[in-house]
Amino acid sequence: MLIGAHVSPAGGPANAVTRGEERGCRSIQIFNQSPRAWKARVYSDDEVAAFRKAMEDSYVVEAMVIHAVYLLNCASEDPEIRAKSLEALKVALNAGHQLGAVGVVLHPGSALKDGGSAEEAIKRASVVIKEALDESEGCTLLLEDTAGAGGTLGRSFEELAALIEGAGGGDRLGVCLDSCHLFASGYDVRTAESLRDVIDEFDRVVGCDRLGALHVNDSMTPLGSNRDRHTNLGDGEIGLEGMIAFLSEPRFEGLPVIFEGPGRLGKGVEAVDMAWAHDLRSRGLAARLREL
């Protein structure tokens, strides 16, 4: 399990590797462009070469994930927003290919403004996702489950499966599961047993072979709240036992597991957060050994 964090690529993506090393991250997640603007950020050949060398030389960081910017709404009924989302998604996927990313994480979209049906929104999003994959290089796209607020798509495993099927079901389509989002959308992940049942269900509906990355965040709000409010590991409603279970679930082995914050020191994710996550994982692994 490659435990890591979301870090800034300011000054060039190679700097994200350095920031990951400083925090003890075995994996990192970055935005490939400003999360608040549509303007594309295309990396130069020199930036790509510097990043690849930084990764090759790193004694800590082993994998990188790109998170597509939040402005994207592949399900929008507004053709202009869908067109912008398509272009931004292609840029992210091409950046992922250049940098050798494990994948690009995407919030599939929302039909909230128009109050339309999820079924029609899934159809619109699927068209945009398929086109982005067809018109980009070979990076995997990881659809992230959502907390279920409003008309957001991906609140259930069935919606994720429908999006994957609608977008062609190819090998470049995968999933990033977020522990906070799972809990907020009604999946109980507070114990090793309940998490096991949830992942069994995911395997039946979507398939664990689609898992490409994970977000590990505790939840400030109760089970089924449909509110996306992250808090530090063990400090929220999922709790210590749930975080220990998530960080030691056997089917998550080998995957990038990204903690997004806020961080125990209140200033973003720091080395102390990575040490705490590894401590929780160690407790879970020890518990598994005792069960043998």
N, C-alpha and C positions, 0 to 999 in steps of 0.2 A: 504494500500500500504506500503510495507516494504522497505523503501528507505535505500540503503546501498552503499558499495563500494568494490572494489577489494583490498584485503589486503594480506600481506605476512604471510605464515605459518612457517617462519623460527624459528627453535628451537622446532617445534612440532605444530600440528594443534590447540592445546588449546591456544597457543599464538595468533593465528589469532582472537580468540574471544576477547581477551584483547585488541588487536589493533582496533577491530571493536568498542568496548565500548568506547575507548579513542576518537574515531571520531564521536560518536553518531550514529553509524550504526544500523539499525534494521535488516539488512541482510548483509551477507558478501559473497564474492567470493574469492576462492583461487585456485592456481595451486596445484595439488596433487603431482607434482614432478617438477624438474627443467624444465622450458619451452625451454631450449636450449640443452637438452640432452635426449637420448632415455632411459637411465638407469632408471629402475623402482624404485619408492619409495613406499615400502609397510609398512604401519603403524603397529607398535607393539600393542599388547593387552593393554599395559599400556598407550600408546599414545591415543588409541581409548577411553579408560575409562576416561582419563583426559579431552579429548575434550568433551565427552558427559556430564561430570560433569560441565565443564565450561559453556556449553550451558544451562544446567538445572539451574545453579546458576545465569546466566546473567540476569540483569534487563533491558537490552537494546536489545541484539541480539536475534532474534527469528528464523532465518533461515539461512542456508548456501548452497551455490552452488559451485560446482567444475567446473573449466574450464579445459578441456583437453588441453594438450600442442599443440603448433602450428605446431610442426614437423609432426603431423599426416596428412596423405593424403590417405583417404580410396578409392579414385578414381584413384590412380596412376596406370599407365600401368606396372610399375616395381613390379614384384611379391614380391621382398624383402621388398620394402617400404610398400606394402599392408600388409605383414605379420607382420612387426614391428608395423604398425598402429593398427592392430587387437590386438596384445598383449598389447600395451599401453592403448588402449581403454578399454580392459577388466580390467586392473589394476585400471583405473580411476573409472569404474563402481563399482568394488568391494570395492574400498575406499569409494565411495559414499554410498554404502549400509552399510558399517561399521560405518560411521560417521553420518548416518541419513540425508544425503544431500537431498535437494529438487530435485536435478538432476545434471547431468553432461552435460555441454555445449560443443558442438562440432562444429567446422567448417567442413562441410561435405567433402571437398576435392577439388581438382583441376585437370583439364586435360591440363593445360597450356603448359607444356613442350613438349607434343606430338602433340598439335594442334588437338586432336581428338574431336569428337562430344560430346555435353553435354549429349545426350541420352545414349551413350555407357558409359560415365563416371558415370552417375547416376546408371546404371546397376552394374558397378564394386563396387561403393561405397555402394550400397544397400546390396550387398552380404556380404561385410565386416561388415556393421552395424548389419545386422541380426545375423551373426555368433557371434559377440561380445555380443549381447543381450542374445542369446541362451546359451552362455558359461560363463555368469556372474550372480552375485546375483541381487536382485530385485530393483535396482536403475533406475530411469527414465533417458532416454537419450534425451537431448534437442538440436535439430538441430538449429544452428544459421543462420539467413539470412546473406548474404554477400553483400559487396558494388558493386560487379560485375566486378572487375578487372580481365582481362585475362580470363582464363578458370575456374574461381572459381564457384562452385555449390552453389545453394541457393540464387541466385540473384533475383528470383521471387517467388511468392507464388506457382505458378505452379510447379517449380522445387522442392520446399520443399514438396509439396503434392506427387510428383512422388517418391521422396526419401522415404517418409513414407510408401507409398503403396508398393514400391519395397522391403522394409525391413520387410514387413509383416503386417504393419498397426496395431500392437498391442498396448495395453494400456501403455506400457513403452516408447512409442515414443511420443515426444512432440517437442515444438518449443520455442526458445528464440529469441525475436525480438529486434534488436538494432536500435534505432532511427537514428543514423548516417548512418548506412548501408542502412536502408530503403530509406533515402533521397538521398544518393549517387547512389543507383540503380534505382532511378526515381520515388519513391513514395513521393508525396508532403505531408509533415506532419507539415507545417508551421502555420496552424491555427486549432482551435478545429473542424471546419467544414471539412477541408480537411483530418485531421487525422481520423475523424469519418468515412469518405468515405473509407479510406484505410483499417481501421479495419473491416468495412462491407465487403470489398472485401476479406480480409483474412478469415473472417468467412465463406464466401461462398466457397472459394477454399480449405482451410485447416480445419477450425473450431476453434473457440475461446476456445473450450474445450481442445485443444492441447497446449494452452499457459501455460508454466510452470515458466517462468522467463523473465525479460526484462533487456536490457542494455540501459541506458539513457545517451547519449553523443550528444553534438552539433557537427556540421560538419564544417570543415575549407573550404570545397570545395562546388561548386554549385550543385543544383539539377541535378541528372543524370550524375554526373562527373565520376562515377565508381571508385572513389578514397577514400580509408579508412583513413581519417585524422580527428581524434577526436580533439575537443577543449572544453572549459568549457561551462557550461550551459548558454545559452543566448548570448554568445560571437561570435557565428558562423553564418552560412547561414540559419540554421533553425530558430534561433533567439529566443528572449524572449517569444513571443507569442506561438511559437511552443513548447518550453520546458514547459511552463505553461500548455499547453493542454495535453502534454504527461504525465505529472505528476499528472493530475487530470482526466484522461480518465476513465469513470465508469467501463469499462470492464477490466481494469487493477487492480482493487481493490483486495487486499489480496496477490498480487504477489510480490516476491522479485524484486526490481528495482535497478540495480547495476550501479553506476557511476564509470567509469574506469579511468578517468583522462583526462588531466594532473594535474589539481588542480590549484586553484586560486593563491596559494602562490608559485607555480613553483617547489614544492618539493614533488609531489605526492598528493594524496587525503588526506585532513585534515578535522578537525571538521568544519572549516569555509565553506567547500564545502557542507557538510551535512546540515548545517544550511541554506545555500542558497537554496538547493534543497527543503527543507521543506517550506521555504518562498514562492518559486514559486508554490509549491503544494497548499499552503493556498490561494494564489491569484486565482488559478484555481477553487478551491472549492467555494470560495466566488462568483466568476462569475457564477458558476452553480446555486447557491442559488438565485441569482438575476434573473435568467431566469425562475425560477419556478413561 
